[in-house]
Amino acid sequence: MALSYAEKSNAFTYYRKAYLLENLARVLSELGRFEEAAEQARAAMPRAKDLGDTTAIGRLKDEAEAFARHRKYSSLAGGKGV
């Protein structure tokens, strides 16, 4: 169900909101779809850059790298995410 909501919210906003792409990436990682998760995290970076959100850019980079190494979001930072 979380995946459906994440996909729909991104489709509704034409995949232009960094925080929604990040959420989709996190959901995908929890489902073991790591390559897709890393791709969505990387896709969110230019959107965050457009907003000047340097904190999000760094976080997204870290998450993309972790997902590429097949780590779930829940495993990052002691189970509390990044």
N, CA, C and O atoms as a GROMACS GRO file, in nm:
protein
  328
    1MET      N    1   0.082  -0.119   0.000
    1MET     CA    2   0.000   0.000   0.000
    1MET      C    3   0.087   0.126   0.000
    1MET      O    4   0.053   0.223  -0.068
    2ALA      N    5   0.196   0.126   0.075
    2ALA     CA    6   0.283   0.244   0.079
    2ALA      C    7   0.339   0.274  -0.060
    2ALA      O    8   0.351   0.390  -0.099
    3LEU      N    9   0.373   0.170  -0.133
    3LEU     CA   10   0.427   0.190  -0.267
    3LEU      C   11   0.323   0.255  -0.358
    3LEU      O   12   0.354   0.346  -0.434
    4SER      N   13   0.201   0.209  -0.349
    4SER     CA   14   0.093   0.266  -0.430
    4SER      C   15   0.076   0.414  -0.400
    4SER      O   16   0.062   0.495  -0.492
    5TYR      N   17   0.075   0.450  -0.273
    5TYR     CA   18   0.060   0.591  -0.235
    5TYR      C   19   0.179   0.674  -0.284
    5TYR      O   20   0.161   0.785  -0.335
    6ALA      N   21   0.299   0.620  -0.268
    6ALA     CA   22   0.418   0.694  -0.311
    6ALA      C   23   0.419   0.714  -0.462
    6ALA      O   24   0.453   0.822  -0.511
    7GLU      N   25   0.381   0.611  -0.535
    7GLU     CA   26   0.377   0.623  -0.681
    7GLU      C   27   0.270   0.723  -0.725
    7GLU      O   28   0.293   0.805  -0.814
    8LYS      N   29   0.154   0.716  -0.664
    8LYS     CA   30   0.045   0.806  -0.701
    8LYS      C   31   0.077   0.951  -0.668
    8LYS      O   32   0.048   1.041  -0.747
    9SER      N   33   0.137   0.975  -0.553
    9SER     CA   34   0.170   1.113  -0.517
    9SER      C   35   0.274   1.170  -0.612
    9SER      O   36   0.267   1.288  -0.646
   10ASN      N   37   0.368   1.089  -0.655
   10ASN     CA   38   0.467   1.136  -0.752
   10ASN      C   39   0.405   1.160  -0.888
   10ASN      O   40   0.436   1.259  -0.955
   11ALA      N   41   0.318   1.071  -0.931
   11ALA     CA   42   0.252   1.089  -1.061
   11ALA      C   43   0.167   1.216  -1.059
   11ALA      O   44   0.163   1.291  -1.157
   12PHE      N   45   0.099   1.240  -0.948
   12PHE     CA   46   0.013   1.357  -0.935
   12PHE      C   47   0.092   1.487  -0.949
   12PHE      O   48   0.041   1.586  -1.002
   13THR      N   49   0.217   1.486  -0.902
   13THR     CA   50   0.301   1.606  -0.908
   13THR      C   51   0.402   1.598  -1.023
   13THR      O   52   0.498   1.676  -1.026
   14TYR      N   53   0.380   1.507  -1.115
   14TYR     CA   54   0.467   1.491  -1.233
   14TYR      C   55   0.613   1.466  -1.196
   14TYR      O   56   0.704   1.510  -1.267
   15TYR      N   57   0.636   1.396  -1.084
   15TYR     CA   58   0.770   1.358  -1.039
   15TYR      C   59   0.862   1.480  -1.024
   15TYR      O   60   0.981   1.474  -1.059
   16ARG      N   61   0.807   1.590  -0.973
   16ARG     CA   62   0.884   1.714  -0.960
   16ARG      C   63   0.913   1.754  -0.815
   16ARG      O   64   0.982   1.853  -0.793
   17LYS      N   65   0.864   1.681  -0.719
   17LYS     CA   66   0.885   1.717  -0.578
   17LYS      C   67   0.991   1.627  -0.516
   17LYS      O   68   0.975   1.505  -0.509
   18ALA      N   69   1.099   1.688  -0.472
   18ALA     CA   70   1.212   1.611  -0.417
   18ALA      C   71   1.169   1.523  -0.300
   18ALA      O   72   1.208   1.407  -0.291
   19TYR      N   73   1.090   1.579  -0.210
   19TYR     CA   74   1.052   1.502  -0.090
   19TYR      C   75   0.965   1.381  -0.125
   19TYR      O   76   0.971   1.279  -0.056
   20LEU      N   77   0.886   1.391  -0.229
   20LEU     CA   78   0.804   1.276  -0.269
   20LEU      C   79   0.889   1.171  -0.340
   20LEU      O   80   0.866   1.051  -0.323
   21LEU      N   81   0.986   1.215  -0.420
   21LEU     CA   82   1.077   1.120  -0.483
   21LEU      C   83   1.161   1.049  -0.377
   21LEU      O   84   1.188   0.929  -0.387
   22GLU      N   85   1.202   1.123  -0.276
   22GLU     CA   86   1.278   1.063  -0.166
   22GLU      C   87   1.193   0.959  -0.093
   22GLU      O   88   1.241   0.851  -0.059
   23ASN      N   89   1.069   0.992  -0.069
   23ASN     CA   90   0.979   0.897  -0.003
   23ASN      C   91   0.964   0.771  -0.088
   23ASN      O   92   0.968   0.660  -0.035
   24LEU      N   93   0.946   0.787  -0.218
   24LEU     CA   94   0.935   0.671  -0.307
   24LEU      C   95   1.061   0.587  -0.301
   24LEU      O   96   1.054   0.465  -0.296
   25ALA      N   97   1.177   0.652  -0.301
   25ALA     CA   98   1.303   0.579  -0.292
   25ALA      C   99   1.311   0.498  -0.162
   25ALA      O  100   1.355   0.383  -0.163
   26ARG      N  101   1.269   0.558  -0.054
   26ARG     CA  102   1.273   0.488   0.075
   26ARG      C  103   1.179   0.367   0.076
   26ARG      O  104   1.215   0.260   0.125
   27VAL      N  105   1.061   0.384   0.021
   27VAL     CA  106   0.965   0.272   0.014
   27VAL      C  107   1.023   0.160  -0.072
   27VAL      O  108   1.018   0.043  -0.034
   28LEU      N  109   1.077   0.196  -0.187
   28LEU     CA  110   1.135   0.095  -0.276
   28LEU      C  111   1.248   0.020  -0.207
   28LEU      O  112   1.262  -0.101  -0.224
   29SER      N  113   1.329   0.090  -0.130
   29SER     CA  114   1.439   0.022  -0.059
   29SER      C  115   1.385  -0.078   0.041
   29SER      O  116   1.440  -0.187   0.056
   30GLU      N  117   1.278  -0.042   0.110
   30GLU     CA  118   1.220  -0.134   0.207
   30GLU      C  119   1.164  -0.260   0.141
   30GLU      O  120   1.154  -0.366   0.203
   31LEU      N  121   1.127  -0.247   0.014
   31LEU     CA  122   1.075  -0.362  -0.062
   31LEU      C  123   1.187  -0.440  -0.130
   31LEU      O  124   1.161  -0.538  -0.200
   32GLY      N  125   1.310  -0.398  -0.109
   32GLY     CA  126   1.423  -0.467  -0.170
   32GLY      C  127   1.447  -0.430  -0.315
   32GLY      O  128   1.522  -0.499  -0.384
   33ARG      N  129   1.387  -0.325  -0.361
   33ARG     CA  130   1.403  -0.279  -0.500
   33ARG      C  131   1.509  -0.168  -0.502
   33ARG      O  132   1.480  -0.051  -0.529
   34PHE      N  133   1.630  -0.209  -0.472
   34PHE     CA  134   1.738  -0.116  -0.444
   34PHE      C  135   1.782  -0.032  -0.564
   34PHE      O  136   1.809   0.087  -0.549
   35GLU      N  137   1.790  -0.091  -0.681
   35GLU     CA  138   1.832  -0.015  -0.798
   35GLU      C  139   1.732   0.097  -0.827
   35GLU      O  140   1.771   0.211  -0.856
   36GLU      N  141   1.605   0.064  -0.820
   36GLU     CA  142   1.500   0.165  -0.841
   36GLU      C  143   1.505   0.271  -0.731
   36GLU      O  144   1.485   0.390  -0.757
   37ALA      N  145   1.532   0.227  -0.609
   37ALA     CA  146   1.540   0.321  -0.496
   37ALA      C  147   1.654   0.420  -0.518
   37ALA      O  148   1.637   0.540  -0.499
   38ALA      N  149   1.770   0.369  -0.558
   38ALA     CA  150   1.884   0.457  -0.583
   38ALA      C  151   1.854   0.553  -0.697
   38ALA      O  152   1.890   0.671  -0.691
   39GLU      N  153   1.788   0.503  -0.800
   39GLU     CA  154   1.752   0.588  -0.915
   39GLU      C  155   1.659   0.702  -0.873
   39GLU      O  156   1.678   0.816  -0.915
   40GLN      N  157   1.560   0.672  -0.791
   40GLN     CA  158   1.466   0.776  -0.747
   40GLN      C  159   1.534   0.876  -0.654
   40GLN      O  160   1.505   0.996  -0.661
   41ALA      N  161   1.624   0.829  -0.568
   41ALA     CA  162   1.698   0.921  -0.482
   41ALA      C  163   1.784   1.015  -0.566
   41ALA      O  164   1.791   1.135  -0.538
   42ARG      N  165   1.849   0.960  -0.668
   42ARG     CA  166   1.930   1.044  -0.757
   42ARG      C  167   1.842   1.142  -0.835
   42ARG      O  168   1.882   1.256  -0.859
   43ALA      N  169   1.724   1.098  -0.874
   43ALA     CA  170   1.632   1.187  -0.948
   43ALA      C  171   1.584   1.303  -0.862
   43ALA      O  172   1.551   1.410  -0.914
   44ALA      N  173   1.580   1.283  -0.732
   44ALA     CA  174   1.535   1.389  -0.641
   44ALA      C  175   1.640   1.498  -0.622
   44ALA      O  176   1.605   1.611  -0.587
   45MET      N  177   1.766   1.466  -0.644
   45MET     CA  178   1.873   1.563  -0.616
   45MET      C  179   1.861   1.692  -0.697
   45MET      O  180   1.872   1.800  -0.638
   46PRO      N  181   1.839   1.688  -0.828
   46PRO     CA  182   1.826   1.816  -0.901
   46PRO      C  183   1.705   1.898  -0.856
   46PRO      O  184   1.707   2.021  -0.860
   47ARG      N  185   1.599   1.829  -0.814
   47ARG     CA  186   1.481   1.902  -0.765
   47ARG      C  187   1.515   1.975  -0.636
   47ARG      O  188   1.475   2.090  -0.616
   48ALA      N  189   1.589   1.907  -0.548
   48ALA     CA  190   1.631   1.971  -0.423
   48ALA      C  191   1.727   2.086  -0.451
   48ALA      O  192   1.722   2.190  -0.385
   49LYS      N  193   1.814   2.067  -0.550
   49LYS     CA  194   1.908   2.173  -0.588
   49LYS      C  195   1.832   2.296  -0.638
   49LYS      O  196   1.868   2.409  -0.605
   50ASP      N  197   1.727   2.274  -0.716
   50ASP     CA  198   1.646   2.386  -0.767
   50ASP      C  199   1.589   2.470  -0.653
   50ASP      O  200   1.570   2.590  -0.668
   51LEU      N  201   1.564   2.405  -0.540
   51LEU     CA  202   1.510   2.476  -0.424
   51LEU      C  203   1.619   2.531  -0.332
   51LEU      O  204   1.591   2.602  -0.236
   52GLY      N  205   1.744   2.499  -0.365
   52GLY     CA  206   1.855   2.543  -0.281
   52GLY      C  207   1.864   2.467  -0.150
   52GLY      O  208   1.922   2.516  -0.054
   53ASP      N  209   1.807   2.348  -0.146
   53ASP     CA  210   1.804   2.267  -0.024
   53ASP      C  211   1.928   2.179  -0.016
   53ASP      O  212   1.924   2.061  -0.051
   54THR      N  213   2.038   2.238   0.031
   54THR     CA  214   2.165   2.164   0.036
   54THR      C  215   2.162   2.048   0.135
   54THR      O  216   2.230   1.948   0.116
   55THR      N  217   2.084   2.061   0.240
   55THR     CA  218   2.072   1.952   0.337
   55THR      C  219   2.010   1.830   0.270
   55THR      O  220   2.056   1.717   0.289
   56ALA      N  221   1.905   1.852   0.193
   56ALA     CA  222   1.838   1.741   0.124
   56ALA      C  223   1.930   1.679   0.020
   56ALA      O  224   1.930   1.557   0.003
   57ILE      N  225   2.008   1.761  -0.048
   57ILE     CA  226   2.098   1.707  -0.150
   57ILE      C  227   2.198   1.610  -0.088
   57ILE      O  228   2.219   1.500  -0.140
   58GLY      N  229   2.258   1.649   0.022
   58GLY     CA  230   2.351   1.561   0.092
   58GLY      C  231   2.285   1.433   0.140
   58GLY      O  232   2.341   1.324   0.127
   59ARG      N  233   2.168   1.446   0.196
   59ARG     CA  234   2.094   1.330   0.247
   59ARG      C  235   2.059   1.236   0.132
   59ARG      O  236   2.074   1.114   0.144
   60LEU      N  237   2.012   1.293   0.021
   60LEU     CA  238   1.975   1.212  -0.094
   60LEU      C  239   2.095   1.139  -0.153
   60LEU      O  240   2.085   1.024  -0.194
   61LYS      N  241   2.208   1.206  -0.156
   61LYS     CA  242   2.330   1.142  -0.206
   61LYS      C  243   2.366   1.023  -0.117
   61LYS      O  244   2.396   0.915  -0.168
   62ASP      N  245   2.362   1.043   0.014
   62ASP     CA  246   2.391   0.934   0.107
   62ASP      C  247   2.293   0.819   0.091
   62ASP      O  248   2.333   0.702   0.091
   63GLU      N  249   2.165   0.851   0.077
   63GLU     CA  250   2.064   0.747   0.062
   63GLU      C  251   2.083   0.672  -0.070
   63GLU      O  252   2.072   0.550  -0.073
   64ALA      N  253   2.111   0.744  -0.179
   64ALA     CA  254   2.131   0.679  -0.309
   64ALA      C  255   2.248   0.581  -0.302
   64ALA      O  256   2.240   0.470  -0.354
   65GLU      N  257   2.355   0.622  -0.237
   65GLU     CA  258   2.471   0.534  -0.222
   65GLU      C  259   2.438   0.412  -0.137
   65GLU      O  260   2.480   0.300  -0.169
   66ALA      N  261   2.364   0.433  -0.030
   66ALA     CA  262   2.325   0.320   0.056
   66ALA      C  263   2.233   0.223  -0.018
   66ALA      O  264   2.250   0.102  -0.008
   67PHE      N  265   2.138   0.276  -0.092
   67PHE     CA  266   2.046   0.189  -0.167
   67PHE      C  267   2.122   0.112  -0.274
   67PHE      O  268   2.092  -0.005  -0.299
   68ALA      N  269   2.220   0.174  -0.337
   68ALA     CA  270   2.301   0.107  -0.438
   68ALA      C  271   2.381  -0.008  -0.377
   68ALA      O  272   2.417  -0.104  -0.446
   69ARG      N  273   2.408   0.002  -0.246
   69ARG     CA  274   2.478  -0.106  -0.174
   69ARG      C  275   2.379  -0.205  -0.110
   69ARG      O  276   2.416  -0.287  -0.027
   70HIS      N  277   2.254  -0.194  -0.150
   70HIS     CA  278   2.146  -0.283  -0.104
   70HIS      C  279   2.120  -0.272   0.046
   70HIS      O  280   2.103  -0.372   0.115
   71ARG      N  281   2.118  -0.148   0.093
   71ARG     CA  282   2.080  -0.123   0.232
   71ARG      C  283   1.943  -0.059   0.234
   71ARG      O  284   1.916   0.037   0.162
   72LYS      N  285   1.857  -0.113   0.318
   72LYS     CA  286   1.723  -0.057   0.334
   72LYS      C  287   1.730   0.073   0.414
   72LYS      O  288   1.821   0.093   0.495
   73TYR      N  289   1.634   0.159   0.390
   73TYR     CA  290   1.627   0.287   0.462
   73TYR      C  291   1.621   0.263   0.613
   73TYR      O  292   1.686   0.333   0.690
   74SER      N  293   1.544   0.165   0.655
   74SER     CA  294   1.529   0.139   0.799
   74SER      C  295   1.658   0.092   0.864
   74SER      O  296   1.670   0.097   0.986
   75SER      N  297   1.755   0.048   0.785
   75SER     CA  298   1.882   0.002   0.842
   75SER      C  299   1.982   0.117   0.861
   75SER      O  300   2.084   0.100   0.926
   76LEU      N  301   1.951   0.232   0.804
   76LEU     CA  302   2.044   0.346   0.814
   76LEU      C  303   2.031   0.414   0.949
   76LEU      O  304   1.921   0.425   1.002
   77ALA      N  305   2.141   0.459   1.003
   77ALA     CA  306   2.145   0.533   1.130
   77ALA      C  307   2.070   0.461   1.241
   77ALA      O  308   1.985   0.520   1.308
   78GLY      N  309   2.102   0.335   1.260
   78GLY     CA  310   2.043   0.260   1.370
   78GLY      C  311   1.894   0.238   1.360
   78GLY      O  312   1.825   0.231   1.462
   79GLY      N  313   1.842   0.227   1.238
   79GLY     CA  314   1.699   0.200   1.219
   79GLY      C  315   1.613   0.323   1.221
   79GLY      O  316   1.490   0.314   1.215
   80LYS      N  317   1.675   0.441   1.231
   80LYS     CA  318   1.598   0.565   1.235
   80LYS      C  319   1.608   0.641   1.104
   80LYS      O  320   1.570   0.758   1.098
   81GLY      N  321   1.657   0.577   1.001
   81GLY     CA  322   1.676   0.645   0.874
   81GLY      C  323   1.808   0.719   0.876
   81GLY      O  324   1.897   0.686   0.955
   82VAL      N  325   1.823   0.816   0.790
   82VAL     CA  326   1.948   0.889   0.780
   82VAL      C  327   1.943   1.011   0.869
   82VAL      O  328   2.040   1.087   0.876
   0.00000   0.00000   0.00000
